[in-house]
Amino acid sequence: MKFIEKMKSRFGIFGEFMGFLWEEKVWWMIPMVVVLLVFGLLIIFAQSSPVAPFIYTLF
């Protein structure tokens, strides 16, 4: 089984999207997508945290 097919089956929609980027030769977009996801998760998890005022100063 190819790497792309394993990733698709293991990671669901995220794996499908990453597999699409890799197969269409736009693999250079993968770091941008990962950074956007990390920032999104950071914002979501910092909403109810006492660290929230410090996180929002990054933006």
All heavy atoms as TSV, in Angstrom:
chain	resi	resn	atom	element	x	y	z
A	1	MET	N	N	0.845	-1.182	0.000
A	1	MET	CA	C	0.000	0.000	0.000
A	1	MET	C	C	0.891	1.247	0.000
A	1	MET	O	O	1.854	1.332	0.729
A	1	MET	CB	C	-0.899	-0.018	1.237
A	1	MET	CG	C	-1.985	0.999	1.209
A	1	MET	SD	S	-3.017	0.899	2.685
A	1	MET	CE	C	-4.490	0.259	1.976
A	2	LYS	N	N	0.526	2.208	-0.791
A	2	LYS	CA	C	1.323	3.425	-0.891
A	2	LYS	C	C	1.147	4.305	0.346
A	2	LYS	O	O	0.167	4.205	1.076
A	2	LYS	CB	C	0.904	4.217	-2.129
A	2	LYS	CG	C	1.297	3.548	-3.411
A	2	LYS	CD	C	0.834	4.241	-4.672
A	2	LYS	CE	C	0.397	5.640	-4.560
A	2	LYS	NZ	N	-0.002	6.263	-5.803
A	3	PHE	N	N	2.120	5.171	0.552
A	3	PHE	CA	C	2.101	6.080	1.693
A	3	PHE	C	C	0.859	6.967	1.686
A	3	PHE	O	O	0.221	7.179	2.724
A	3	PHE	CB	C	3.376	6.932	1.673
A	3	PHE	CG	C	3.362	8.051	2.668
A	3	PHE	CD1	C	3.522	7.781	4.013
A	3	PHE	CD2	C	3.189	9.356	2.259
A	3	PHE	CE1	C	3.511	8.809	4.940
A	3	PHE	CE2	C	3.184	10.375	3.170
A	3	PHE	CZ	C	3.343	10.104	4.518
A	4	ILE	N	N	0.507	7.472	0.530
A	4	ILE	CA	C	-0.637	8.388	0.408
A	4	ILE	C	C	-1.928	7.673	0.800
A	4	ILE	O	O	-2.765	8.225	1.507
A	4	ILE	CB	C	-0.748	8.944	-1.028
A	4	ILE	CG1	C	0.531	9.681	-1.431
A	4	ILE	CG2	C	-1.946	9.857	-1.180
A	4	ILE	CD1	C	0.857	10.885	-0.584
A	5	GLU	N	N	-2.088	6.442	0.361
A	5	GLU	CA	C	-3.303	5.697	0.687
A	5	GLU	C	C	-3.387	5.395	2.172
A	5	GLU	O	O	-4.467	5.432	2.759
A	5	GLU	CB	C	-3.339	4.409	-0.137
A	5	GLU	CG	C	-3.518	4.670	-1.614
A	5	GLU	CD	C	-3.330	3.420	-2.450
A	5	GLU	OE1	O	-3.179	2.335	-1.878
A	5	GLU	OE2	O	-3.325	3.558	-3.677
A	6	LYS	N	N	-2.257	5.101	2.804
A	6	LYS	CA	C	-2.255	4.875	4.253
A	6	LYS	C	C	-2.651	6.144	4.998
A	6	LYS	O	O	-3.401	6.104	5.965
A	6	LYS	CB	C	-0.866	4.428	4.723
A	6	LYS	CG	C	-0.525	3.013	4.395
A	6	LYS	CD	C	0.829	2.676	4.977
A	6	LYS	CE	C	1.228	1.266	4.604
A	6	LYS	NZ	N	2.557	0.929	5.141
A	7	MET	N	N	-2.116	7.268	4.545
A	7	MET	CA	C	-2.421	8.534	5.200
A	7	MET	C	C	-3.904	8.875	5.057
A	7	MET	O	O	-4.530	9.349	5.993
A	7	MET	CB	C	-1.557	9.647	4.617
A	7	MET	CG	C	-1.663	10.953	5.357
A	7	MET	SD	S	-0.478	12.194	4.861
A	7	MET	CE	C	-0.868	12.433	3.155
A	8	LYS	N	N	-4.454	8.636	3.882
A	8	LYS	CA	C	-5.870	8.927	3.660
A	8	LYS	C	C	-6.753	8.109	4.588
A	8	LYS	O	O	-7.708	8.626	5.166
A	8	LYS	CB	C	-6.247	8.645	2.209
A	8	LYS	CG	C	-5.754	9.664	1.230
A	8	LYS	CD	C	-6.169	9.291	-0.180
A	8	LYS	CE	C	-5.637	10.256	-1.204
A	8	LYS	NZ	N	-6.021	9.874	-2.561
A	9	SER	N	N	-6.440	6.830	4.731
A	9	SER	CA	C	-7.285	5.981	5.558
A	9	SER	C	C	-7.094	6.255	7.043
A	9	SER	O	O	-8.014	6.116	7.832
A	9	SER	CB	C	-7.007	4.510	5.257
A	9	SER	OG	O	-5.680	4.187	5.638
A	10	ARG	N	N	-5.920	6.690	7.431
A	10	ARG	CA	C	-5.635	6.887	8.851
A	10	ARG	C	C	-6.139	8.225	9.374
A	10	ARG	O	O	-6.621	8.317	10.488
A	10	ARG	CB	C	-4.139	6.776	9.111
A	10	ARG	CG	C	-3.794	6.875	10.580
A	10	ARG	CD	C	-2.368	6.579	10.837
A	10	ARG	NE	N	-2.108	5.189	10.509
A	10	ARG	CZ	C	-0.908	4.657	10.414
A	10	ARG	NH1	N	0.155	5.392	10.605
A	10	ARG	NH2	N	-0.745	3.386	10.122
A	11	PHE	N	N	-6.039	9.286	8.592
A	11	PHE	CA	C	-6.343	10.618	9.087
A	11	PHE	C	C	-7.653	11.202	8.561
A	11	PHE	O	O	-7.911	12.378	8.765
A	11	PHE	CB	C	-5.185	11.574	8.766
A	11	PHE	CG	C	-3.919	11.233	9.501
A	11	PHE	CD1	C	-2.834	10.715	8.816
A	11	PHE	CD2	C	-3.831	11.405	10.861
A	11	PHE	CE1	C	-1.677	10.397	9.481
A	11	PHE	CE2	C	-2.679	11.093	11.540
A	11	PHE	CZ	C	-1.592	10.585	10.853
A	12	GLY	N	N	-8.457	10.445	7.882
A	12	GLY	CA	C	-9.771	10.913	7.444
A	12	GLY	C	C	-9.709	12.066	6.467
A	12	GLY	O	O	-8.954	12.041	5.493
A	13	ILE	N	N	-10.505	13.096	6.728
A	13	ILE	CA	C	-10.598	14.240	5.820
A	13	ILE	C	C	-9.259	14.968	5.726
A	13	ILE	O	O	-8.843	15.384	4.642
A	13	ILE	CB	C	-11.701	15.207	6.270
A	13	ILE	CG1	C	-13.047	14.539	6.062
A	13	ILE	CG2	C	-11.644	16.522	5.513
A	13	ILE	CD1	C	-14.226	15.342	6.531
A	14	PHE	N	N	-8.568	15.134	6.857
A	14	PHE	CA	C	-7.268	15.795	6.838
A	14	PHE	C	C	-6.288	15.004	5.970
A	14	PHE	O	O	-5.540	15.578	5.188
A	14	PHE	CB	C	-6.730	15.938	8.267
A	14	PHE	CG	C	-5.420	16.654	8.344
A	14	PHE	CD1	C	-5.347	18.009	8.089
A	14	PHE	CD2	C	-4.262	15.972	8.656
A	14	PHE	CE1	C	-4.142	18.675	8.148
A	14	PHE	CE2	C	-3.060	16.617	8.726
A	14	PHE	CZ	C	-2.994	17.982	8.472
A	15	GLY	N	N	-6.310	13.688	6.072
A	15	GLY	CA	C	-5.448	12.845	5.247
A	15	GLY	C	C	-5.807	12.936	3.779
A	15	GLY	O	O	-4.927	12.930	2.912
A	16	GLU	N	N	-7.102	12.992	3.491
A	16	GLU	CA	C	-7.546	13.151	2.105
A	16	GLU	C	C	-7.016	14.452	1.514
A	16	GLU	O	O	-6.532	14.491	0.388
A	16	GLU	CB	C	-9.074	13.162	2.033
A	16	GLU	CG	C	-9.725	11.818	2.187
A	16	GLU	CD	C	-9.734	11.041	0.893
A	16	GLU	OE1	O	-9.658	11.651	-0.189
A	16	GLU	OE2	O	-9.809	9.814	0.976
A	17	PHE	N	N	-7.117	15.527	2.300
A	17	PHE	CA	C	-6.657	16.827	1.819
A	17	PHE	C	C	-5.148	16.833	1.600
A	17	PHE	O	O	-4.654	17.319	0.580
A	17	PHE	CB	C	-7.065	17.921	2.804
A	17	PHE	CG	C	-6.691	19.295	2.352
A	17	PHE	CD1	C	-7.263	19.848	1.221
A	17	PHE	CD2	C	-5.758	20.032	3.055
A	17	PHE	CE1	C	-6.915	21.122	0.791
A	17	PHE	CE2	C	-5.404	21.297	2.636
A	17	PHE	CZ	C	-5.983	21.843	1.503
A	18	MET	N	N	-4.406	16.268	2.551
A	18	MET	CA	C	-2.953	16.206	2.404
A	18	MET	C	C	-2.566	15.317	1.215
A	18	MET	O	O	-1.632	15.612	0.479
A	18	MET	CB	C	-2.290	15.709	3.685
A	18	MET	CG	C	-2.354	16.687	4.796
A	18	MET	SD	S	-1.537	18.203	4.318
A	18	MET	CE	C	-1.928	19.232	5.670
A	19	GLY	N	N	-3.289	14.218	1.034
A	19	GLY	CA	C	-3.043	13.358	-0.113
A	19	GLY	C	C	-3.308	14.067	-1.429
A	19	GLY	O	O	-2.561	13.924	-2.396
A	20	PHE	N	N	-4.373	14.860	-1.451
A	20	PHE	CA	C	-4.678	15.649	-2.649
A	20	PHE	C	C	-3.551	16.631	-2.950
A	20	PHE	O	O	-3.119	16.761	-4.097
A	20	PHE	CB	C	-5.999	16.396	-2.454
A	20	PHE	CG	C	-6.250	17.455	-3.483
A	20	PHE	CD1	C	-6.646	17.108	-4.762
A	20	PHE	CD2	C	-6.073	18.790	-3.177
A	20	PHE	CE1	C	-6.863	18.079	-5.726
A	20	PHE	CE2	C	-6.292	19.770	-4.123
A	20	PHE	CZ	C	-6.687	19.411	-5.399
A	21	LEU	N	N	-3.084	17.347	-1.919
A	21	LEU	CA	C	-1.999	18.304	-2.124
A	21	LEU	C	C	-0.753	17.607	-2.652
A	21	LEU	O	O	-0.055	18.122	-3.522
A	21	LEU	CB	C	-1.681	19.047	-0.823
A	21	LEU	CG	C	-2.743	19.999	-0.300
A	21	LEU	CD1	C	-2.295	20.605	1.022
A	21	LEU	CD2	C	-3.065	21.085	-1.299
A	22	TRP	N	N	-0.466	16.429	-2.119
A	22	TRP	CA	C	0.746	15.709	-2.532
A	22	TRP	C	C	0.624	15.194	-3.965
A	22	TRP	O	O	1.545	15.317	-4.756
A	22	TRP	CB	C	0.997	14.557	-1.570
A	22	TRP	CG	C	2.348	13.966	-1.726
A	22	TRP	CD1	C	2.691	12.874	-2.474
A	22	TRP	CD2	C	3.562	14.438	-1.148
A	22	TRP	NE1	N	4.018	12.633	-2.375
A	22	TRP	CE2	C	4.589	13.578	-1.570
A	22	TRP	CE3	C	3.873	15.499	-0.310
A	22	TRP	CZ2	C	5.901	13.763	-1.182
A	22	TRP	CZ3	C	5.176	15.658	0.076
A	22	TRP	CH2	C	6.173	14.804	-0.365
A	23	GLU	N	N	-0.535	14.620	-4.306
A	23	GLU	CA	C	-0.726	14.054	-5.653
A	23	GLU	C	C	-0.781	15.131	-6.731
A	23	GLU	O	O	-0.361	14.903	-7.863
A	23	GLU	CB	C	-2.005	13.224	-5.690
A	23	GLU	CG	C	-1.880	11.928	-4.928
A	23	GLU	CD	C	-3.191	11.183	-4.821
A	23	GLU	OE1	O	-4.226	11.693	-5.305
A	23	GLU	OE2	O	-3.183	10.090	-4.239
A	24	GLU	N	N	-1.295	16.300	-6.389
A	24	GLU	CA	C	-1.399	17.388	-7.369
A	24	GLU	C	C	-0.133	18.230	-7.436
A	24	GLU	O	O	-0.117	19.281	-8.064
A	24	GLU	CB	C	-2.599	18.274	-7.049
A	24	GLU	CG	C	-3.929	17.574	-7.170
A	24	GLU	CD	C	-4.218	17.119	-8.586
A	24	GLU	OE1	O	-3.946	17.887	-9.530
A	24	GLU	OE2	O	-4.718	15.998	-8.736
A	25	LYS	N	N	0.898	17.788	-6.748
A	25	LYS	CA	C	2.204	18.460	-6.746
A	25	LYS	C	C	2.152	19.869	-6.172
A	25	LYS	O	O	2.883	20.751	-6.596
A	25	LYS	CB	C	2.796	18.509	-8.159
A	25	LYS	CG	C	2.921	17.174	-8.831
A	25	LYS	CD	C	4.045	16.358	-8.236
A	25	LYS	CE	C	4.348	15.151	-9.083
A	25	LYS	NZ	N	3.709	13.950	-8.656
A	26	VAL	N	N	1.258	20.104	-5.247
A	26	VAL	CA	C	1.248	21.371	-4.521
A	26	VAL	C	C	1.653	21.097	-3.075
A	26	VAL	O	O	1.123	21.670	-2.135
A	26	VAL	CB	C	-0.118	22.091	-4.602
A	26	VAL	CG1	C	-0.334	22.679	-5.962
A	26	VAL	CG2	C	-1.249	21.182	-4.211
A	27	TRP	N	N	2.641	20.215	-2.924
A	27	TRP	CA	C	3.125	19.824	-1.591
A	27	TRP	C	C	3.733	20.986	-0.847
A	27	TRP	O	O	3.846	20.967	0.358
A	27	TRP	CB	C	4.131	18.680	-1.701
A	27	TRP	CG	C	5.146	18.882	-2.779
A	27	TRP	CD1	C	5.073	18.418	-4.065
A	27	TRP	CD2	C	6.360	19.619	-2.692
A	27	TRP	NE1	N	6.174	18.833	-4.773
A	27	TRP	CE2	C	6.986	19.565	-3.953
A	27	TRP	CE3	C	6.986	20.326	-1.667
A	27	TRP	CZ2	C	8.190	20.190	-4.209
A	27	TRP	CZ3	C	8.190	20.949	-1.928
A	27	TRP	CH2	C	8.777	20.864	-3.195
A	28	TRP	N	N	4.100	22.050	-1.547
A	28	TRP	CA	C	4.668	23.234	-0.898
A	28	TRP	C	C	3.632	23.960	-0.055
A	28	TRP	O	O	3.973	24.790	0.770
A	28	TRP	CB	C	5.261	24.173	-1.941
A	28	TRP	CG	C	4.333	24.484	-3.069
A	28	TRP	CD1	C	4.213	23.808	-4.237
A	28	TRP	CD2	C	3.362	25.537	-3.102
A	28	TRP	NE1	N	3.233	24.376	-5.012
A	28	TRP	CE2	C	2.700	25.437	-4.340
A	28	TRP	CE3	C	3.011	26.540	-2.224
A	28	TRP	CZ2	C	1.688	26.303	-4.694
A	28	TRP	CZ3	C	1.997	27.407	-2.581
A	28	TRP	CH2	C	1.349	27.287	-3.812
A	29	MET	N	N	2.328	23.662	-0.248
A	29	MET	CA	C	1.281	24.292	0.550
A	29	MET	C	C	1.074	23.602	1.890
A	29	MET	O	O	0.424	24.152	2.775
A	29	MET	CB	C	-0.044	24.287	-0.218
A	29	MET	CG	C	-0.101	25.292	-1.324
A	29	MET	SD	S	-1.726	25.351	-2.091
A	29	MET	CE	C	-2.710	26.005	-0.761
A	30	ILE	N	N	1.626	22.402	2.057
A	30	ILE	CA	C	1.412	21.636	3.284
A	30	ILE	C	C	1.874	22.400	4.531
A	30	ILE	O	O	1.132	22.462	5.517
A	30	ILE	CB	C	2.049	20.240	3.168
A	30	ILE	CG1	C	1.291	19.428	2.120
A	30	ILE	CG2	C	2.053	19.516	4.502
A	30	ILE	CD1	C	1.901	18.088	1.785
A	31	PRO	N	N	3.059	23.017	4.546
A	31	PRO	CA	C	3.442	23.773	5.752
A	31	PRO	C	C	2.487	24.923	6.076
A	31	PRO	O	O	2.208	25.191	7.243
A	31	PRO	CB	C	4.832	24.311	5.422
A	31	PRO	CG	C	5.350	23.414	4.370
A	31	PRO	CD	C	4.167	22.951	3.592
A	32	MET	N	N	1.961	25.587	5.046
A	32	MET	CA	C	1.016	26.680	5.294
A	32	MET	C	C	-0.263	26.161	5.937
A	32	MET	O	O	-0.794	26.779	6.866
A	32	MET	CB	C	0.689	27.406	3.987
A	32	MET	CG	C	1.812	28.250	3.471
A	32	MET	SD	S	1.335	29.241	2.065
A	32	MET	CE	C	1.580	28.059	0.753
A	33	VAL	N	N	-0.768	25.045	5.453
A	33	VAL	CA	C	-1.987	24.461	6.004
A	33	VAL	C	C	-1.757	24.034	7.451
A	33	VAL	O	O	-2.603	24.274	8.322
A	33	VAL	CB	C	-2.450	23.268	5.131
A	33	VAL	CG1	C	-3.579	22.520	5.795
A	33	VAL	CG2	C	-2.855	23.755	3.753
A	34	VAL	N	N	-0.616	23.435	7.727
A	34	VAL	CA	C	-0.313	22.982	9.088
A	34	VAL	C	C	-0.219	24.171	10.045
A	34	VAL	O	O	-0.763	24.125	11.156
A	34	VAL	CB	C	0.987	22.140	9.098
A	34	VAL	CG1	C	1.455	21.874	10.511
A	34	VAL	CG2	C	0.776	20.842	8.343
A	35	VAL	N	N	0.434	25.242	9.623
A	35	VAL	CA	C	0.555	26.433	10.479
A	35	VAL	C	C	-0.825	27.036	10.751
A	35	VAL	O	O	-1.132	27.419	11.890
A	35	VAL	CB	C	1.505	27.467	9.840
A	35	VAL	CG1	C	1.406	28.812	10.532
A	35	VAL	CG2	C	2.922	26.951	9.886
A	36	LEU	N	N	-1.678	27.111	9.745
A	36	LEU	CA	C	-3.024	27.635	9.951
A	36	LEU	C	C	-3.822	26.768	10.923
A	36	LEU	O	O	-4.550	27.287	11.773
A	36	LEU	CB	C	-3.762	27.748	8.617
A	36	LEU	CG	C	-3.315	28.886	7.710
A	36	LEU	CD1	C	-4.016	28.784	6.359
A	36	LEU	CD2	C	-3.608	30.226	8.359
A	37	LEU	N	N	-3.687	25.453	10.808
A	37	LEU	CA	C	-4.374	24.560	11.738
A	37	LEU	C	C	-3.868	24.724	13.165
A	37	LEU	O	O	-4.655	24.734	14.112
A	37	LEU	CB	C	-4.217	23.102	11.293
A	37	LEU	CG	C	-5.026	22.690	10.085
A	37	LEU	CD1	C	-4.645	21.280	9.650
A	37	LEU	CD2	C	-6.502	22.754	10.394
A	38	VAL	N	N	-2.569	24.861	13.330
A	38	VAL	CA	C	-1.998	25.045	14.670
A	38	VAL	C	C	-2.498	26.350	15.282
A	38	VAL	O	O	-2.892	26.378	16.456
A	38	VAL	CB	C	-0.455	25.009	14.615
A	38	VAL	CG1	C	0.154	25.496	15.902
A	38	VAL	CG2	C	0.019	23.604	14.303
A	39	PHE	N	N	-2.503	27.437	14.519
A	39	PHE	CA	C	-3.007	28.701	15.047
A	39	PHE	C	C	-4.497	28.608	15.381
A	39	PHE	O	O	-4.946	29.155	16.386
A	39	PHE	CB	C	-2.770	29.846	14.069
A	39	PHE	CG	C	-1.406	30.434	14.164
A	39	PHE	CD1	C	-0.670	30.665	13.019
A	39	PHE	CD2	C	-0.844	30.757	15.382
A	39	PHE	CE1	C	0.593	31.214	13.091
A	39	PHE	CE2	C	0.419	31.304	15.466
A	39	PHE	CZ	C	1.146	31.540	14.316
A	40	GLY	N	N	-5.260	27.925	14.555
A	40	GLY	CA	C	-6.681	27.746	14.836
A	40	GLY	C	C	-6.912	26.973	16.120
A	40	GLY	O	O	-7.747	27.353	16.946
A	41	LEU	N	N	-6.162	25.897	16.308
A	41	LEU	CA	C	-6.288	25.121	17.547
A	41	LEU	C	C	-5.831	25.926	18.757
A	41	LEU	O	O	-6.432	25.832	19.832
A	41	LEU	CB	C	-5.479	23.829	17.435
A	41	LEU	CG	C	-6.023	22.791	16.464
A	41	LEU	CD1	C	-5.049	21.635	16.322
A	41	LEU	CD2	C	-7.380	22.293	16.924
A	42	LEU	N	N	-4.806	26.717	18.589
A	42	LEU	CA	C	-4.330	27.570	19.674
A	42	LEU	C	C	-5.407	28.554	20.110
A	42	LEU	O	O	-5.646	28.749	21.303
A	42	LEU	CB	C	-3.076	28.313	19.229
A	42	LEU	CG	C	-2.390	29.195	20.261
A	42	LEU	CD1	C	-1.838	28.344	21.386
A	42	LEU	CD2	C	-1.290	29.985	19.600
A	43	ILE	N	N	-6.089	29.148	19.159
A	43	ILE	CA	C	-7.156	30.092	19.486
A	43	ILE	C	C	-8.321	29.382	20.168
A	43	ILE	O	O	-8.866	29.872	21.157
A	43	ILE	CB	C	-7.626	30.834	18.215
A	43	ILE	CG1	C	-6.547	31.803	17.760
A	43	ILE	CG2	C	-8.928	31.581	18.465
A	43	ILE	CD1	C	-6.825	32.444	16.429
A	44	ILE	N	N	-8.691	28.218	19.672
A	44	ILE	CA	C	-9.816	27.475	20.249
A	44	ILE	C	C	-9.522	27.063	21.685
A	44	ILE	O	O	-10.353	27.222	22.582
A	44	ILE	CB	C	-10.148	26.246	19.378
A	44	ILE	CG1	C	-10.792	26.700	18.074
A	44	ILE	CG2	C	-11.074	25.291	20.123
A	44	ILE	CD1	C	-10.961	25.600	17.051
A	45	PHE	N	N	-8.339	26.536	21.943
A	45	PHE	CA	C	-8.021	26.052	23.281
A	45	PHE	C	C	-7.669	27.175	24.253
A	45	PHE	O	O	-7.711	26.981	25.460
A	45	PHE	CB	C	-6.897	25.029	23.228
A	45	PHE	CG	C	-7.318	23.722	22.634
A	45	PHE	CD1	C	-6.646	23.195	21.553
A	45	PHE	CD2	C	-8.402	23.030	23.129
A	45	PHE	CE1	C	-7.028	21.998	20.999
A	45	PHE	CE2	C	-8.811	21.832	22.586
A	45	PHE	CZ	C	-8.119	21.309	21.504
A	46	ALA	N	N	-7.335	28.345	23.775
A	46	ALA	CA	C	-6.965	29.454	24.653
A	46	ALA	C	C	-8.168	30.302	25.060
A	46	ALA	O	O	-8.023	31.202	25.880
A	46	ALA	CB	C	-5.927	30.325	23.969
A	47	GLN	N	N	-9.346	30.020	24.542
A	47	GLN	CA	C	-10.508	30.851	24.834
A	47	GLN	C	C	-10.892	30.810	26.306
A	47	GLN	O	O	-11.268	31.819	26.877
A	47	GLN	CB	C	-11.699	30.427	23.989
A	47	GLN	CG	C	-11.591	30.886	22.567
A	47	GLN	CD	C	-12.783	30.462	21.755
A	47	GLN	OE1	O	-13.632	29.716	22.216
A	47	GLN	NE2	N	-12.853	30.926	20.530
A	48	SER	N	N	-10.824	29.665	26.916
A	48	SER	CA	C	-11.244	29.556	28.318
A	48	SER	C	C	-10.037	29.429	29.245
A	48	SER	O	O	-10.146	28.886	30.326
A	48	SER	CB	C	-12.154	28.351	28.480
A	48	SER	OG	O	-11.446	27.181	28.125
A	49	SER	N	N	-8.929	29.937	28.814
A	49	SER	CA	C	-7.696	29.799	29.571
A	49	SER	C	C	-7.256	31.145	30.136
A	49	SER	O	O	-7.510	32.184	29.528
A	49	SER	CB	C	-6.611	29.238	28.651
A	49	SER	OG	O	-5.359	29.336	29.246
A	50	PRO	N	N	-6.576	31.151	31.278
A	50	PRO	CA	C	-6.045	32.419	31.786
A	50	PRO	C	C	-4.896	32.961	30.930
A	50	PRO	O	O	-4.469	34.091	31.104
A	50	PRO	CB	C	-5.544	32.065	33.187
A	50	PRO	CG	C	-5.399	30.602	33.200
A	50	PRO	CD	C	-6.365	30.052	32.187
A	51	VAL	N	N	-4.422	32.172	29.991
A	51	VAL	CA	C	-3.341	32.576	29.108
A	51	VAL	C	C	-3.879	33.339	27.895
A	51	VAL	O	O	-3.127	33.934	27.138
A	51	VAL	CB	C	-2.552	31.328	28.635
A	51	VAL	CG1	C	-1.338	31.703	27.824
A	51	VAL	CG2	C	-2.160	30.477	29.819
A	52	ALA	N	N	-5.185	33.394	27.734
A	52	ALA	CA	C	-5.812	33.979	26.555
A	52	ALA	C	C	-5.348	35.401	26.243
A	52	ALA	O	O	-5.064	35.698	25.074
A	52	ALA	CB	C	-7.319	33.927	26.681
A	53	PRO	N	N	-5.252	36.314	27.199
A	53	PRO	CA	C	-4.792	37.676	26.830
A	53	PRO	C	C	-3.405	37.692	26.215
A	53	PRO	O	O	-3.112	38.526	25.363
A	53	PRO	CB	C	-4.804	38.422	28.159
A	53	PRO	CG	C	-5.718	37.664	29.031
A	53	PRO	CD	C	-5.629	36.243	28.599
A	54	PHE	N	N	-2.551	36.780	26.628
A	54	PHE	CA	C	-1.195	36.731	26.089
A	54	PHE	C	C	-1.174	36.112	24.693
A	54	PHE	O	O	-0.343	36.479	23.861
A	54	PHE	CB	C	-0.277	35.976	27.036
A	54	PHE	CG	C	-0.266	36.549	28.411
A	54	PHE	CD1	C	-0.883	35.901	29.456
A	54	PHE	CD2	C	0.352	37.770	28.638
A	54	PHE	CE1	C	-0.874	36.447	30.724
A	54	PHE	CE2	C	0.364	38.327	29.911
A	54	PHE	CZ	C	-0.255	37.662	30.966
A	55	ILE	N	N	-2.077	35.170	24.428
A	55	ILE	CA	C	-2.152	34.529	23.119
A	55	ILE	C	C	-2.637	35.550	22.083
A	55	ILE	O	O	-2.111	35.630	20.980
A	55	ILE	CB	C	-3.101	33.322	23.140
A	55	ILE	CG1	C	-2.597	32.254	24.094
A	55	ILE	CG2	C	-3.303	32.759	21.748
A	55	ILE	CD1	C	-1.288	31.635	23.711
A	56	TYR	N	N	-3.619	36.362	22.438
A	56	TYR	CA	C	-4.189	37.293	21.467
A	56	TYR	C	C	-3.229	38.412	21.096
A	56	TYR	O	O	-3.419	39.076	20.082
A	56	TYR	CB	C	-5.519	37.843	21.975
A	56	TYR	CG	C	-6.604	36.799	21.921
A	56	TYR	CD1	C	-7.230	36.351	23.073
A	56	TYR	CD2	C	-6.990	36.245	20.709
A	56	TYR	CE1	C	-8.194	35.375	23.024
A	56	TYR	CE2	C	-7.954	35.255	20.639
A	56	TYR	CZ	C	-8.555	34.838	21.807
A	56	TYR	OH	O	-9.502	33.873	21.744
A	57	THR	N	N	-2.197	38.638	21.905
A	57	THR	CA	C	-1.227	39.646	21.525
A	57	THR	C	C	-0.363	39.193	20.351
A	57	THR	O	O	0.288	40.004	19.709
A	57	THR	CB	C	-0.313	40.004	22.707
A	57	THR	OG1	O	0.365	38.838	23.149
A	57	THR	CG2	C	-1.115	40.603	23.842
A	58	LEU	N	N	-0.359	37.900	20.065
A	58	LEU	CA	C	0.386	37.392	18.912
A	58	LEU	C	C	-0.245	37.838	17.603
A	58	LEU	O	O	0.425	37.901	16.589
A	58	LEU	CB	C	0.443	35.860	18.946
A	58	LEU	CG	C	1.223	35.222	20.078
A	58	LEU	CD1	C	1.049	33.711	20.026
A	58	LEU	CD2	C	2.680	35.603	19.996
A	59	PHE	N	N	-1.527	38.123	17.633
A	59	PHE	CA	C	-2.234	38.466	16.411
A	59	PHE	C	C	-2.473	39.953	16.345
A	59	PHE	O	O	-2.997	40.515	15.526
A	59	PHE	CB	C	-3.541	37.690	16.322
A	59	PHE	CG	C	-3.337	36.217	16.378
A	59	PHE	CD1	C	-3.557	35.504	17.546
A	59	PHE	CD2	C	-2.876	35.524	15.261
A	59	PHE	CE1	C	-3.348	34.150	17.592
A	59	PHE	CE2	C	-2.669	34.170	15.300
A	59	PHE	CZ	C	-2.909	33.481	16.480
